[in-house]
Amino acid sequence: MGVDYIEEVLGIKLKLNSWQFETDLPYYILDRYEVKLAVLEKTKAIFLYSKKNLDQIASVRKHIAKIQKMEALPVVIVLENLKRNQRNYLITAKIPFIVPFKQLYLPFMGIVLQEKFSTEIMPVEKFQPSAQVIFFYYLYQKEEWIYANELSKITGFSEMTVTRAVRQLEQTSFFETKKIGVRKVLRGRCGRRELFEKIQPYLISPIRKIIYVSREEKIPNGMLSGISALAEKSFLNPPSIKSYAVYGRGEHLQGTEALMDADAQIELELWRYDPQILGNSEMVDPLSLIMSFNNRTDERIEEAIEEIMDEIWEE
């Protein structure tokens, strides 16, 4: 019902209760909405959870007026989706609304938050980097569930980024969230290895770009990666050129897109997410390492990856 979204975004507690006058409402309103009394800290409001497509604004105004005759409280329409023109009409009419994880307009509280529009809920094609990090973190924990509320502190992502990432995991249908007490938890619907195999089509390579820099270049927070890391974890022979991973686009680095001098340069992978979140002090994490070879076809690399995969699932 969007409770977690509102609490996380606004930083306040929200309680939903039954409304004392609900049974006095006409059928045409109860047929369109689920009615709840919302308590946002010290502010009360009536939340109307829409069961159908949004009516014309004139009709919505009449519904709200009918409710406010029974109790003079702000009335908020809660919708699953909202198109741009619908949003504009609601704001013009000063009708409060919430689209969980997308938009929020509560003028009676002085709050307007518009994250994104949508004409429909689109299926997940590829994970955002934050969703992939949280997915890998879940696999490494080897637990049935993890606390979603703690992911921001663990990963360094903002609470909003974590919320979107968790939602993307849920949209695959292989994850679910629920409450244990007052805490929200994230849970996979099958075992770790099966979960990885089913979600693999959504995964991305962590590498944004590869450049070659001087061995004398100072690489802050660089972690062993690529074939160098793969060789450390398998029987693969180490390469002559060391590979390292760093987070970012590397604007401050002086490098070349092609290897110019094997004796003087190293390979540097510029990652879409910080490899330090999941890696140890010296090397990138195994699952991210595997995905970094996503577009490379080499029998020796494939065999080395199989070795690493067997170790991961045996742990």
PECOR-V291217 format. One record per helix or strand of 3 or more residues. SS is the DSSP state (a for helix, b for strand). FROM is the first residue (numbers start at 1). TO is the last residue. If there is no record, write none. Layout:
SS,FROM,TO  SS,FROM,TO
This chain:
a,3,10  b,14,17  a,22,24  a,27,30  b,33,40  b,43,50  a,57,70  b,74,79  a,84,92  b,96,99  b,103,106  a,107,109  b,111,114  a,129,141  b,145,147  a,148,155  a,159,171  b,175,180  b,183,188  a,192,202  b,207,214  a,226,232  b,243,247  b,265,271  a,286,291  a,299,314
